[in-house]
């Protein structure tokens, strides 16, 4: 199964070893899951990891480790389906998830 992870899930995984977001990384291989993100998502993580390191000093190091478990797929900015939400920063996330993943 292909799971698309947005920046909030990735940042949560970097911030806590005990949360559900980190559990996705810890169990992905054994569960047969592929963890997907796009360059847009990775850029959002990089832009916000600095704030997280103020709370969790090793968040940047954890991101470096977790990043290696992700499959980075191309950003998708248009889809062959009607889109009924206005343009926003979430549009490329939702459209990329629709294009590449089974689960967001």
Secondary structure, 3 states (H helix, E strand, C coil): CEEECCHHHHHHHHHCCCCHHHHHHHHHHHHCCEEEEEHHHHHHHHHHHHHHHCCCCCHHHHHHHHHCCEEEECCCCCCCCCCCCCCCCCHHHHHHHHHHCCEC
